[in-house]
Amino acid sequence: MQGRKRERGTLILAFATSALFAFLGITSGSAQEHDWERSPEARQFEQRAEGKAADLVRTNGTGTDLALKAKLLRMGKSDQDIRNRMSSLPSSQQSILIPKMQKADAKLTQPLKFIVEAKGWRTIALVGIKASQAAALILIHSPDHDFQRNLIPEMQKLVEGRKIVGADIATLIDKVLVAEGKPQRFGTQFSWKDNGPMVMDAVEDAEYLDQRREMFSLPPMSLYKRMMADMYHREVQ
C-alpha cells in the first residue's frame, strides 16, 4: 500500500443543537444548516429520532446522579474538542491532529474505566441521555479494545431494556469487529487513504444493512454518507 496508513472514521461525535444530532450524539462543528439537513430523508429521520429520544427520557428520566452527569459531560466535551478542531480543517490537513486525538482518547479511557468498574455502565436513568452518550463516545474512541469488547454484552442488554441509546452499541460492535478483521454489522466504520475518498469497511449481509440501522436508531446509509462527506470534507463512496 502506498502513502499513509488508512485512517478510520465514524460519525459519532457530540453535543449539537438539532434534534437529529442531539439524539445521535453528533455535531457538524458548525451552527450553519447544511443541504442534507433540509432533505426530506433527514427531516423524516429527525422526526423519528425526536420521538425515540423523548420516549427514552420519559421512560428513564433525566438522571439522578448530578455530579457524575456533570463529570461525564465534561469528559465528553474534551472528547469532542479535538474532533471539532479536526473537522474544521481541510481534509489534507486533518491527519496533523490525529496523534493529539489518540493521546486524548487514551487519557479519557482511564477515568471511564474507574467509573464503570465502580458502578457498571452509566444508564440514561442515572446520568441522563446526553451524559450516557458522552460515556459511549469515550468508549467508542478508546484504544483499549479489550475494554470495549468486554462491555458489549452488558450494553446489549441495556439497549434491549431501553436503558441506553441503540446507536451507542451499534458503533461499538462495528469498531470491535473491524479491529478483529471481521465485517462490520451496521456500516458505521469507514476508511480512507491520504486525500482519497472514504470507503465503508466490509459489512455483513449488506442487503439488510438499512433494516439493522433502523433497529439501532441509525440514519439510512444514503443520509449517513452525506453527513460523513460534510463532516470530513471528503468524497464518500
PASEBA-1860 file (N, C-alpha, C; in nm, 3 decimals):
! residues 237
1> MQGRKRER> 0.084/-0.119/0.000/0.000/0.000/0.000/0.088/0.125/0.000 ~ 0.064/0.216/-0.093/0.144/0.335/-0.099/0.084/0.444/-0.013 ~ 0.169/0.540/0.029/0.117/0.653/0.106/0.097/0.618/0.250 ~ 0.018/0.703/0.316/-0.004/0.689/0.459/-0.096/0.571/0.488 ~ -0.086/0.523/0.610/-0.176/0.416/0.655/-0.321/0.462/0.646 ~ -0.409/0.374/0.612/-0.550/0.409/0.603/-0.603/0.447/0.740 ~ -0.676/0.558/0.745/-0.737/0.604/0.869/-0.882/0.556/0.873 ~ -0.935/0.556/0.993/-1.075/0.515/1.007/-1.155/0.628/1.068
9> GTLILAFA> -1.282/0.634/1.030/-1.367/0.739/1.084/-1.504/0.685/1.117 ~ -1.572/0.751/1.208/-1.709/0.716/1.244/-1.785/0.842/1.276 ~ -1.911/0.848/1.241/-1.989/0.969/1.261/-2.060/0.967/1.395 ~ -1.988/0.943/1.501/-2.048/0.953/1.633/-1.968/1.060/1.707 ~ -2.010/1.184/1.690/-1.946/1.296/1.755/-2.047/1.347/1.860 ~ -2.048/1.473/1.904/-2.143/1.505/2.010/-2.183/1.650/2.025 ~ -2.294/1.671/2.098/-2.341/1.798/2.151/-2.384/1.900/2.046 ~ -2.456/1.860/1.945/-2.514/1.956/1.852/-2.652/1.997/1.900
17> TSALFAFL> -2.709/2.100/1.838/-2.835/2.153/1.885/-2.957/2.091/1.818 ~ -2.945/2.047/1.694/-3.063/1.993/1.627/-3.102/1.860/1.688 ~ -3.230/1.826/1.676/-3.278/1.701/1.735/-3.210/1.580/1.673 ~ -3.186/1.586/1.542/-3.119/1.475/1.475/-2.982/1.453/1.534 ~ -2.903/1.559/1.546/-2.770/1.547/1.601/-2.774/1.512/1.749 ~ -2.865/1.575/1.824/-2.870/1.552/1.969/-2.899/1.406/2.001 ~ -2.989/1.345/1.926/-3.023/1.207/1.955/-2.907/1.113/1.922 ~ -2.842/1.138/1.809/-2.730/1.053/1.770/-2.602/1.088/1.842
25> GITSGSAQ> -2.598/1.205/1.904/-2.476/1.248/1.971/-2.369/1.289/1.872 ~ -2.409/1.368/1.771/-2.311/1.411/1.672/-2.320/1.560/1.649 ~ -2.218/1.615/1.590/-2.217/1.757/1.556/-2.142/1.779/1.426 ~ -2.181/1.880/1.355/-2.111/1.915/1.232/-2.002/2.016/1.258 ~ -1.989/2.062/1.381/-1.889/2.161/1.413/-1.929/2.301/1.369 ~ -2.053/2.319/1.328/-2.100/2.448/1.281/-2.247/2.462/1.306 ~ -2.292/2.585/1.333/-2.434/2.611/1.353/-2.507/2.627/1.221 ~ -2.435/2.633/1.110/-2.493/2.651/0.979/-2.567/2.525/0.935
33> EHDWERSP> -2.687/2.545/0.881/-2.762/2.431/0.829/-2.703/2.388/0.696 ~ -2.695/2.259/0.675/-2.635/2.205/0.553/-2.745/2.153/0.461 ~ -2.711/2.138/0.334/-2.811/2.098/0.235/-2.879/1.967/0.272 ~ -2.801/1.871/0.319/-2.860/1.741/0.350/-2.959/1.750/0.466 ~ -2.942/1.850/0.555/-3.034/1.866/0.668/-3.173/1.908/0.622 ~ -3.181/1.970/0.504/-3.310/2.016/0.452/-3.378/1.910/0.367 ~ -3.314/1.797/0.348/-3.372/1.692/0.263/-3.488/1.624/0.334 ~ -3.587/1.576/0.258/-3.698/1.502/0.320/-3.650/1.382/0.401
41> EARQFEQR> -3.546/1.315/0.353/-3.494/1.199/0.423/-3.443/1.237/0.562 ~ -3.372/1.350/0.571/-3.321/1.396/0.700/-3.434/1.440/0.791 ~ -3.531/1.510/0.735/-3.645/1.556/0.816/-3.723/1.438/0.874 ~ -3.743/1.337/0.792/-3.816/1.219/0.839/-3.740/1.147/0.950 ~ -3.609/1.133/0.929/-3.531/1.067/1.032/-3.528/1.151/1.159 ~ -3.519/1.283/1.145/-3.516/1.370/1.262/-3.644/1.357/1.342 ~ -3.756/1.348/1.275/-3.884/1.332/1.345/-3.887/1.201/1.423 ~ -3.840/1.095/1.360/-3.835/0.966/1.430/-3.739/0.972/1.548
49> AEGKAADL> -3.625/1.038/1.527/-3.525/1.050/1.634/-3.580/1.128/1.751 ~ -3.651/1.237/1.723/-3.710/1.316/1.829/-3.805/1.231/1.913 ~ -3.887/1.152/1.844/-3.983/1.069/1.915/-3.916/0.963/2.001 ~ -3.814/0.899/1.946/-3.743/0.796/2.021/-3.670/0.855/2.142 ~ -3.607/0.971/2.122/-3.534/1.034/2.232/-3.629/1.075/2.344 ~ -3.742/1.135/2.305/-3.840/1.177/2.405/-3.895/1.058/2.481 ~ -3.916/0.948/2.409/-3.968/0.828/2.474/-3.868/0.770/2.573 ~ -3.741/0.771/2.537/-3.637/0.722/2.628/-3.629/0.809/2.754
57> VRTNGTGT> -3.642/0.939/2.736/-3.638/1.030/2.851/-3.761/1.010/2.940 ~ -3.877/0.993/2.878/-3.998/0.968/2.957/-3.985/0.839/3.038 ~ -3.925/0.739/2.978/-3.911/0.609/3.045/-3.805/0.612/3.155 ~ -3.693/0.682/3.129/-3.578/0.674/3.218/-3.555/0.797/3.305 ~ -3.612/0.910/3.266/-3.586/1.032/3.340/-3.464/1.105/3.289 ~ -3.425/1.208/3.362/-3.315/1.294/3.318/-3.186/1.272/3.397 ~ -3.184/1.172/3.484/-3.062/1.141/3.559/-3.071/1.180/3.705 ~ -3.023/1.093/3.791/-3.029/1.117/3.936/-2.894/1.151/3.997
65> DLALKAKL> -2.785/1.107/3.934/-2.652/1.136/3.986/-2.598/1.260/3.914 ~ -2.628/1.376/3.970/-2.595/1.501/3.901/-2.445/1.526/3.893 ~ -2.371/1.485/3.995/-2.226/1.505/3.994/-2.161/1.422/3.884 ~ -2.201/1.295/3.874/-2.145/1.209/3.770/-2.191/1.255/3.632 ~ -2.315/1.299/3.624/-2.367/1.353/3.498/-2.280/1.467/3.449 ~ -2.249/1.561/3.538/-2.166/1.677/3.501/-2.026/1.632/3.461 ~ -1.972/1.535/3.533/-1.838/1.487/3.502/-1.832/1.423/3.364 ~ -1.930/1.340/3.332/-1.932/1.274/3.202/-1.950/1.376/3.088
73> LRMGKSDQ> -2.031/1.478/3.112/-2.048/1.580/3.009/-1.918/1.656/2.985 ~ -1.844/1.682/3.093/-1.714/1.748/3.076/-1.617/1.658/2.999 ~ -1.617/1.530/3.033/-1.531/1.436/2.962/-1.571/1.426/2.816 ~ -1.701/1.426/2.791/-1.748/1.421/2.654/-1.706/1.543/2.574 ~ -1.709/1.658/2.638/-1.666/1.780/2.571/-1.517/1.772/2.535 ~ -1.437/1.718/2.626/-1.295/1.700/2.597/-1.276/1.606/2.479 ~ -1.356/1.501/2.475/-1.350/1.406/2.363/-1.377/1.477/2.231 ~ -1.470/1.573/2.233/-1.513/1.637/2.110/-1.428/1.755/2.067
81> DIRNRMSS> -1.362/1.820/2.162/-1.286/1.941/2.128/-1.186/1.916/2.015 ~ -1.107/1.810/2.028/-1.007/1.781/1.927/-1.072/1.741/1.795 ~ -1.185/1.672/1.800/-1.255/1.630/1.678/-1.319/1.749/1.607 ~ -1.370/1.843/1.684/-1.425/1.964/1.622/-1.314/2.045/1.554 ~ -1.197/2.049/1.617/-1.083/2.117/1.554/-1.046/2.047/1.424 ~ -1.047/1.915/1.426/-1.011/1.839/1.306/-1.112/1.862/1.194 ~ -1.241/1.860/1.228/-1.343/1.875/1.124/-1.344/2.014/1.063 ~ -1.286/2.113/1.133/-1.281/2.249/1.080/-1.168/2.266/0.979
89> LPSSQQSI> -1.079/2.167/0.969/-0.965/2.176/0.878/-0.997/2.112/0.743 ~ -0.929/2.155/0.637/-0.941/2.083/0.509/-0.895/1.939/0.527 ~ -0.946/1.849/0.446/-0.912/1.708/0.461/-0.762/1.683/0.451 ~ -0.692/1.764/0.373/-0.549/1.744/0.356/-0.469/1.775/0.482 ~ -0.530/1.847/0.577/-0.460/1.886/0.698/-0.507/1.809/0.823 ~ -0.612/1.731/0.810/-0.671/1.668/0.928/-0.578/1.568/0.996 ~ -0.494/1.501/0.919/-0.406/1.399/0.978/-0.306/1.458/1.077 ~ -0.283/1.588/1.070/-0.190/1.653/1.162/-0.234/1.635/1.306
97> LIPKMQKA> -0.364/1.635/1.328/-0.418/1.630/1.464/-0.444/1.488/1.514 ~ -0.422/1.389/1.430/-0.450/1.251/1.471/-0.371/1.209/1.596 ~ -0.240/1.237/1.606/-0.167/1.198/1.728/-0.225/1.262/1.854 ~ -0.264/1.389/1.847/-0.324/1.455/1.963/-0.458/1.392/1.999 ~ -0.535/1.356/1.898/-0.663/1.292/1.921/-0.644/1.156/1.989 ~ -0.548/1.079/1.942/-0.522/0.948/2.001/-0.476/0.961/2.146 ~ -0.395/1.061/2.175/-0.350/1.085/2.312/-0.467/1.122/2.402 ~ -0.557/1.206/2.352/-0.675/1.246/2.429/-0.766/1.127/2.456
105> DAKLTQPL> -0.782/1.040/2.356/-0.867/0.921/2.372/-0.812/0.829/2.481 ~ -0.682/0.808/2.480/-0.621/0.722/2.581/-0.634/0.783/2.721 ~ -0.619/0.914/2.729/-0.629/0.983/2.858/-0.769/0.974/2.917 ~ -0.871/0.982/2.833/-1.010/0.977/2.880/-1.054/0.835/2.914 ~ -0.987/0.737/2.859/-1.025/0.598/2.884/-1.011/0.561/3.031 ~ -0.905/0.607/3.096/-0.878/0.566/3.233/-0.987/0.607/3.331 ~ -1.029/0.735/3.335/-1.137/0.770/3.428/-1.269/0.699/3.396 ~ -1.294/0.672/3.266/-1.416/0.597/3.233/-1.409/0.456/3.290
113> KFIVEAKG> -1.291/0.396/3.285/-1.275/0.263/3.343/-1.307/0.264/3.493 ~ -1.258/0.363/3.563/-1.284/0.373/3.707/-1.434/0.384/3.734 ~ -1.502/0.464/3.653/-1.647/0.482/3.670/-1.721/0.351/3.646 ~ -1.686/0.282/3.539/-1.754/0.157/3.505/-1.725/0.048/3.607 ~ -1.599/0.039/3.651/-1.562/-0.063/3.750/-1.636/-0.042/3.882 ~ -1.663/0.084/3.915/-1.729/0.114/4.042/-1.878/0.087/4.038 ~ -1.943/0.118/3.924/-2.090/0.114/3.923/-2.152/0.055/3.797 ~ -2.070/-0.004/3.710/-2.126/-0.057/3.587/-2.148/0.052/3.484
121> WRTIALVG> -2.208/0.015/3.369/-2.227/0.113/3.264/-2.330/0.218/3.305 ~ -2.305/0.343/3.262/-2.389/0.455/3.301/-2.513/0.463/3.213 ~ -2.630/0.445/3.274/-2.756/0.444/3.202/-2.817/0.584/3.195 ~ -2.919/0.597/3.111/-2.992/0.723/3.100/-3.058/0.758/3.232 ~ -3.112/0.658/3.300/-3.178/0.683/3.428/-3.084/0.743/3.530 ~ -2.958/0.705/3.527/-2.862/0.752/3.627/-2.804/0.888/3.590 ~ -2.768/0.909/3.463/-2.697/1.033/3.428/-2.763/1.114/3.316 ~ -2.876/1.068/3.264/-2.941/1.140/3.155/-2.889/1.096/3.019
129> IKASQAAA> -2.963/1.128/2.915/-2.932/1.075/2.782/-2.802/1.132/2.725 ~ -2.777/1.263/2.745/-2.656/1.321/2.687/-2.530/1.270/2.756 ~ -2.533/1.259/2.888/-2.415/1.210/2.960/-2.392/1.062/2.934 ~ -2.500/0.985/2.921/-2.486/0.843/2.888/-2.420/0.827/2.752 ~ -2.460/0.911/2.656/-2.398/0.904/2.524/-2.256/0.960/2.524 ~ -2.229/1.055/2.613/-2.092/1.105/2.626/-2.000/0.992/2.669 ~ -2.046/0.910/2.765/-1.967/0.795/2.809/-1.945/0.699/2.693 ~ -2.050/0.680/2.611/-2.039/0.589/2.497/-1.939/0.642/2.394
137> LILIHSPD> -1.936/0.773/2.373/-1.841/0.831/2.280/-1.698/0.801/2.323 ~ -1.672/0.818/2.452/-1.537/0.794/2.503/-1.500/0.647/2.486 ~ -1.596/0.560/2.514/-1.571/0.417/2.498/-1.545/0.382/2.352 ~ -1.624/0.437/2.262/-1.609/0.411/2.119/-1.472/0.456/2.069 ~ -1.425/0.567/2.122/-1.297/0.622/2.077/-1.178/0.565/2.153 ~ -1.203/0.484/2.254/-1.094/0.428/2.335/-1.003/0.337/2.253 ~ -0.873/0.342/2.278/-0.781/0.249/2.210/-0.777/0.112/2.275 ~ -0.848/0.095/2.388/-0.845/-0.031/2.462/-0.956/-0.123/2.411
145> HDFQRNLI> -0.922/-0.209/2.317/-1.024/-0.295/2.255/-1.078/-0.401/2.352 ~ -0.999/-0.445/2.446/-1.049/-0.541/2.545/-1.157/-0.475/2.632 ~ -1.134/-0.353/2.672/-1.231/-0.276/2.749/-1.362/-0.264/2.672 ~ -1.352/-0.232/2.544/-1.470/-0.220/2.460/-1.543/-0.354/2.447 ~ -1.466/-0.456/2.413/-1.524/-0.588/2.387/-1.595/-0.643/2.510 ~ -1.536/-0.624/2.626/-1.593/-0.679/2.749/-1.725/-0.612/2.789 ~ -1.747/-0.490/2.742/-1.868/-0.417/2.779/-1.985/-0.444/2.684 ~ -1.959/-0.504/2.569/-2.065/-0.523/2.471/-2.182/-0.605/2.525
153> PEMQKLVE> -2.161/-0.718/2.593/-2.277/-0.794/2.642/-2.366/-0.713/2.737 ~ -2.303/-0.641/2.830/-2.381/-0.559/2.924/-2.458/-0.449/2.851 ~ -2.390/-0.382/2.758/-2.456/-0.273/2.686/-2.566/-0.325/2.594 ~ -2.547/-0.444/2.537/-2.650/-0.504/2.454/-2.779/-0.525/2.535 ~ -2.765/-0.573/2.658/-2.882/-0.592/2.745/-2.948/-0.459/2.779 ~ -2.867/-0.355/2.798/-2.921/-0.224/2.831/-2.998/-0.164/2.713 ~ -2.949/-0.189/2.591/-3.022/-0.144/2.473/-3.155/-0.217/2.464 ~ -3.152/-0.348/2.484/-3.276/-0.427/2.477/-3.375/-0.384/2.584
161> GRKIVGAD> -3.324/-0.339/2.699/-3.410/-0.291/2.807/-3.445/-0.145/2.795 ~ -3.404/-0.082/2.685/-3.432/0.059/2.656/-3.377/0.150/2.766 ~ -3.255/0.119/2.808/-3.191/0.198/2.912/-3.075/0.283/2.860 ~ -3.031/0.256/2.736/-2.933/0.340/2.667/-2.972/0.346/2.520 ~ -2.907/0.436/2.445/-2.939/0.454/2.302/-2.875/0.344/2.219 ~ -2.952/0.288/2.128/-2.904/0.178/2.046/-2.784/0.212/1.960 ~ -2.776/0.336/1.913/-2.664/0.376/1.827/-2.530/0.360/1.897 ~ -2.530/0.374/2.029/-2.405/0.360/2.104/-2.345/0.221/2.088
169> IATLIDKV> -2.425/0.119/2.106/-2.376/-0.018/2.099/-2.348/-0.058/1.954 ~ -2.426/-0.005/1.859/-2.405/-0.039/1.718/-2.266/0.003/1.672 ~ -2.228/0.124/1.705/-2.096/0.173/1.665/-1.985/0.096/1.735 ~ -2.006/0.064/1.860/-1.906/-0.010/1.937/-1.886/-0.149/1.878 ~ -1.996/-0.217/1.847/-1.986/-0.350/1.788/-1.908/-0.344/1.658 ~ -1.939/-0.245/1.573/-1.869/-0.233/1.446/-1.720/-0.209/1.466 ~ -1.685/-0.122/1.559/-1.545/-0.090/1.580/-1.467/-0.214/1.625 ~ -1.524/-0.291/1.714/-1.457/-0.412/1.763/-1.444/-0.515/1.651
177> LVAEGKPQ> -1.549/-0.534/1.571/-1.544/-0.629/1.461/-1.437/-0.591/1.360 ~ -1.430/-0.463/1.324/-1.330/-0.417/1.227/-1.190/-0.436/1.283 ~ -1.172/-0.406/1.413/-1.040/-0.423/1.476/-0.995/-0.569/1.473 ~ -1.092/-0.660/1.473/-1.061/-0.803/1.468/-1.051/-0.855/1.326 ~ -1.062/-0.766/1.227/-1.052/-0.807/1.087/-1.178/-0.873/1.035 ~ -1.292/-0.847/1.098/-1.418/-0.908/1.057/-1.510/-0.803/0.993 ~ -1.607/-0.845/0.911/-1.702/-0.749/0.854/-1.784/-0.683/0.965 ~ -1.810/-0.554/0.950/-1.892/-0.484/1.048/-2.039/-0.517/1.026
185> RFGTQFSW> -2.123/-0.474/1.119/-2.265/-0.510/1.114/-2.355/-0.393/1.076 ~ -2.317/-0.270/1.114/-2.407/-0.156/1.098/-2.355/-0.048/1.003 ~ -2.237/-0.066/0.947/-2.186/0.028/0.849/-2.143/0.162/0.905 ~ -2.097/0.165/1.030/-2.054/0.292/1.091/-1.907/0.322/1.065 ~ -1.829/0.224/1.021/-1.684/0.241/1.008/-1.642/0.258/0.862 ~ -1.567/0.365/0.838/-1.516/0.396/0.704/-1.365/0.411/0.711 ~ -1.298/0.387/0.600/-1.153/0.406/0.592/-1.120/0.497/0.475 ~ -1.003/0.560/0.483/-0.956/0.640/0.371/-0.804/0.641/0.369
193> KDNGPMVM> -0.750/0.675/0.255/-0.606/0.679/0.237/-0.567/0.815/0.184 ~ -0.473/0.881/0.255/-0.429/1.015/0.216/-0.550/1.105/0.195 ~ -0.559/1.168/0.078/-0.671/1.258/0.049/-0.778/1.191/-0.036 ~ -0.776/1.060/-0.040/-0.872/0.986/-0.121/-1.010/0.981/-0.057 ~ -1.105/0.919/-0.124/-1.243/0.912/-0.074/-1.254/0.819/0.047 ~ -1.359/0.839/0.125/-1.390/0.750/0.236/-1.469/0.632/0.180 ~ -1.433/0.513/0.221/-1.498/0.391/0.172/-1.543/0.310/0.292 ~ -1.667/0.265/0.290/-1.720/0.187/0.401/-1.644/0.055/0.413
201> DAVEDAEY> -1.600/0.021/0.533/-1.537/-0.107/0.556/-1.637/-0.219/0.528 ~ -1.586/-0.338/0.501/-1.671/-0.452/0.467/-1.782/-0.471/0.569 ~ -1.902/-0.504/0.521/-2.018/-0.519/0.609/-2.088/-0.651/0.579 ~ -2.137/-0.716/0.682/-2.208/-0.843/0.665/-2.352/-0.818/0.619 ~ -2.407/-0.908/0.540/-2.546/-0.900/0.493/-2.583/-0.759/0.449 ~ -2.508/-0.707/0.351/-2.527/-0.568/0.308/-2.669/-0.540/0.260 ~ -2.736/-0.642/0.210/-2.872/-0.624/0.159/-2.967/-0.575/0.268 ~ -2.940/-0.612/0.393/-3.029/-0.577/0.503/-2.969/-0.471/0.597
209> LDQRREMF> -2.869/-0.399/0.545/-2.798/-0.303/0.629/-2.891/-0.195/0.684 ~ -2.972/-0.133/0.599/-3.058/-0.025/0.647/-3.162/-0.073/0.748 ~ -3.208/-0.197/0.734/-3.302/-0.250/0.833/-3.236/-0.260/0.971 ~ -3.112/-0.307/0.973/-3.041/-0.316/1.102/-3.015/-0.177/1.157 ~ -2.980/-0.083/1.072/-2.954/0.053/1.118/-3.079/0.115/1.179 ~ -3.192/0.091/1.118/-3.318/0.144/1.171/-3.346/0.089/1.310 ~ -3.321/-0.039/1.330/-3.346/-0.102/1.460/-3.259/-0.041/1.570 ~ -3.140/0.007/1.532/-3.048/0.062/1.631/-3.035/0.215/1.621
217> SLPPMSLY> -3.141/0.277/1.572/-3.152/0.424/1.574/-3.044/0.495/1.495 ~ -3.000/0.436/1.386/-2.904/0.500/1.297/-2.975/0.546/1.170 ~ -2.930/0.655/1.108/-2.995/0.703/0.986/-2.969/0.610/0.868 ~ -3.053/0.618/0.764/-3.029/0.539/0.643/-2.889/0.564/0.589 ~ -2.830/0.466/0.526/-2.693/0.478/0.480/-2.676/0.592/0.380 ~ -2.776/0.615/0.294/-2.764/0.725/0.197/-2.750/0.859/0.267 ~ -2.825/0.880/0.374/-2.815/1.003/0.452/-2.685/1.008/0.530 ~ -2.648/0.896/0.587/-2.526/0.887/0.667/-2.403/0.926/0.584
225> KRMMADMY> -2.399/0.881/0.459/-2.284/0.912/0.373/-2.277/1.062/0.343 ~ -2.392/1.125/0.327/-2.393/1.270/0.304/-2.343/1.343/0.429 ~ -2.381/1.293/0.545/-2.333/1.352/0.670/-2.182/1.333/0.685 ~ -2.134/1.215/0.649/-1.991/1.187/0.657/-1.912/1.280/0.565 ~ -1.962/1.300/0.444/-1.894/1.386/0.349/-1.884/1.528/0.401 ~ -1.992/1.574/0.465/-1.993/1.709/0.521/-1.898/1.719/0.640 ~ -1.895/1.617/0.724/-1.812/1.620/0.844/-1.664/1.620/0.810 ~ -1.623/1.530/0.719/-1.481/1.510/0.693/-1.431/1.582/0.567
233> HREVQ> -1.521/1.651/0.498/-1.483/1.726/0.377/-1.416/1.633/0.274 ~ -1.473/1.517/0.258/-1.420/1.418/0.164/-1.533/1.357/0.083 ~ -1.497/1.304/-0.031/-1.592/1.224/-0.106/-1.616/1.095/-0.030 ~ -1.740/1.051/-0.026/-1.775/0.926/0.041/-1.839/0.832/-0.059 ~ -1.781/0.714/-0.073/-1.831/0.618/-0.171/-1.918/0.512/-0.104
END
